[in-house]
Amino acid sequence: MRRPTLTGVLATLAMIVPAVLLGPSPAHADPLSQTSGFYVNPYSSPASWVAANPGDGRAAAIRTAIAQKPMASWFGNWSGDIATAVRNYVGAADAVDKLPLLVAYNLPGRDACGGHSGGGAGSVGAYDAWASSFAGAVGSRPAVVVLEPDSLGDFNCMSQSQINDRTGMLSRAINQFRSKAPNTWVYLDAGNSGWVDATTMAQRLNQAGVAGARGFALNVSNYFTTGENSNYGNRVANELRRFGYSKPFVIDTSRNGNGSNGQWCNPAGRRLGTPSQLGGGAEMLLWLKTPGESDGNCGVGGGSSAGQFLPEVAYKMIYGY
């Protein structure tokens, strides 16, 4: 981990992030100024596929356009011992002075209404322990964590008791990162521009403790354009002012190059978006969903399972067809 120095990073952010987004001073140190760019995982699913299929005609394009780009790694109940998995991943990034992007995805009953990515921790207590171990494993090393995609948009098929449990788990997870991971910026997932109106989303974010996070994340695993999400994010940030604060946001641009056609589950004709970078209509544009990984047994990913890497889908996404 590079020690904090006086850099132009924060000054740059001040110029490129609209003033409405800048909330109270963050409780945590800036992980951007402690690292020299985003981490590229050499063992991501596209990188692993390329390594295993060097003679495939699609390999060169997938290597250059996807595998060599910085993107997030997801952690959930498939990760084994979460402390070991996170510690190893963040440690590998720290060893090369890069900033790792992580997605925590293990809420009980996750994807309750969508149904393609079900699972998660077995109970509220199990999730609380998991989140505590996750935060402790990051420790003092710099990181960016996106917390629980779909968690606040996915309320339609949940009871009020389930909603209360969920927002409580999210709030406690944020507090774990505040106390155990002082150089981590946490962004609580806030759906996308085509899902929940900005006023309702701001209420849900506040209930789930976003006041203690760096900000919120938009468009995770979806396809809406950066402009659409930026406009929505500004509205959500403005609505948060009703609670006495505002927050910056990040946008998942991994698959939004052609925008949305109204479908969320492996739609055809999508394209890669802007690679991970600072600014661009948000605090950061990030590849959070790995391009080519399936959303589930649906669309052009029929017969696949959520998270499975599909080289043909990845290849077509490079060219937008």
Secondary structure, 3 states (H helix, E strand, C coil): CCCCCCCCHHHHHHHHCCHHHCCCCCCCCCCCCCCCCECCCCCCHHHHHHHHCCCCCCHHHHHHHHHCCCCCEEECCCCCCHHHHHHHHHHHHHHCCCECEEEECCCCCCCCCCCCCCCCCCCHHHHHHHHHHHHHHHCCCCEEEEECCCCCCCCCCCCHHHHHHHHHHHHHHHHHHHHHCCCEEEEEECCCCCCCCHHHHHHHHHHCCHHHCCEEEECCCCCCCHHHHHHHHHHHHHHHHHHCCCCCEEEECCCECCCCCCCCCCCCCCECCCCCEECCCCCEEECCCCCCECCCCCHHHCCCCCCCECHHHHHHHHHCC
